[in-house]
Amino acid sequence: MMQAKSDDSADTIGERASNLAYILRQRRQRLAGLINFPVILWSGRSTPRNYPGNLFPFRASSHFLYFAGWGVENAAIRLDSGKLELFMDDAHPSSALWHGEMPKREEIAQMMGADAAFPMAELGSRAASAATIAVQDATTYLQQCQILNRLVLPANTPQGIDLKLTGAIASVRLKHDFGALAQLRQAAACTVQAHKAGMAATASAKVEAEVRAAMEAVITAHDMTCAYPSIVTVHGEVLHNEQHHHPLQPGDLLLADVGAETAMGWASDVTRTWPVSGNFSSSQRDIYDVVLAAHDACIEKIRPDVEYRQIHLIAARVIAEGLVDLGILQGNAEYLVETDAHALFFPHGVGHLLGLDVHDMEDFGDLAGYEQRRARSQRFGLCYLRLNRPLQAGMVVTIEPGFYQVPAILNDSNLRSKYQDVVNWERLAQFGDVRGIRIEDDVLVTEAGSEVLTAALPTDAGAIEQLVKGS
């Protein structure tokens, strides 16, 4: 993350660093306008995979990245009145053997636009009255508590000035600046190419893992990483299925939920579902078109001041209407949504915030995704809604309606009893070749409406079929 490409000129590298430093200063100034106390944010450390020398790839805390811009391990920044102080130690000379020469503290401070830089040992003397956000790794968390001389509560249950800081950071990060949007566009463009590669690889693939490999190869070739564990599965009814050993059969649908993350940490999150054979069956096409109608109806309604909860309910209503038209559900669509009957097949929320985190700021729990004084519903059809606030220009959200036949839901005796009069189970059995379908895009809220950042990847069933066939 800290090394420039070999074909970049010094002038280009300097210009990028200068532009980034300007963006970072603006972010810090926006935060300073919302709080009147110092802040210390830690980057975190690598976590051992199975023994101390074999580590998971390091990924800095998103809050550190947002204001510091560079993913430096075992570092901290102190923010106060818009100024930044960097605290980190230079790499031990022996590390050059294994990791190569690394930039020195002063070089990194200059790239960040820091006002000062100090060894890590000096952080304690600058920690009085500072707020923070709890990090994910245990070693750094203990360091936070020791240096601040207090218990730091988890990021989803902060108190005191940490709670005030959480609200301020959420406010700043909700709307993306031009630097963030440039990164999000890069992630989206790479992800589009990855999905096209996955579709093209399907004809010759024998198992899911081969399609996954083709998709992740594109991400790796762009010097990016996966924003989350890839979901590439013929069992699309398992929402976060991370198994890739299943064979691909001609009648299967393959659901691929794969997104790239840039070197600076910004994510994309895209799902497409396509037929392994290259042709949807009539039953698969019918359900696919219902999900696509919900997807399109939601995006058409996105604009500033629209409640995201209403976007979710649009998806629920369109899916209910479509299933009524197909004879799977019976009754009035509005009533079916009010009674959560649609959630038998669309149990999750229609999407979430997207940014440095694929589910942006969800380490805050619902403190970022939910407007103040709003709480999660207990309703079957709303309890998994991740975002419940009015949309604002500059937000990026996902739109990802779906249809799933989840055995744990459809075989639940209480649910079958509750909805026995609205589900035509015999008709549903005719759609047995549809385990799960999801269609997901990344959408920027603009002043005039919306822009689909991943629009270069088709959603139309016919276009999907052509991509799978290699046409």
ABEGO torsion letter per residue (X at the ends): XABBBAABBAAAAAAAAAAAAAAAAAAAAAAAAABABBBBBBAEBBBBAABAABBBBBBBBAAAAAAAGBBBBGBBBBBBGGBBBBBBBBBBAAAAAAAEBBBBAAAAAAAAGBABBBBAAAAAAAABGBBBBBBABAAAAAAAAAAAGBBBBBAABBBEAAAAAAAAAAAAAABBBAAAAAAAAAAAAAAAAAAAAAAAAAAABABAAAAAAAAAAAAAAAGBBBABBBBBBABAABABBABAABBBBAABBBBBBBBBBBAAGBBBBBBBBBBAAGBBBAAAAAAAAAAAAAAAAAAAABBBGBBAAAAAAAAAAAAAAAAAAAGABBEBAAAAAAAGAAAAABABBAEBBBBABABBGAAAEAAAABBBGBBBBABAAAAABABBBBBBBGBBBBBBBBBBBBAAAAABAAAAAAAAAABBAAAAAAAAABABBBBBBBBBBBAAEBBBAAAABBABAAAAAAAAAGX
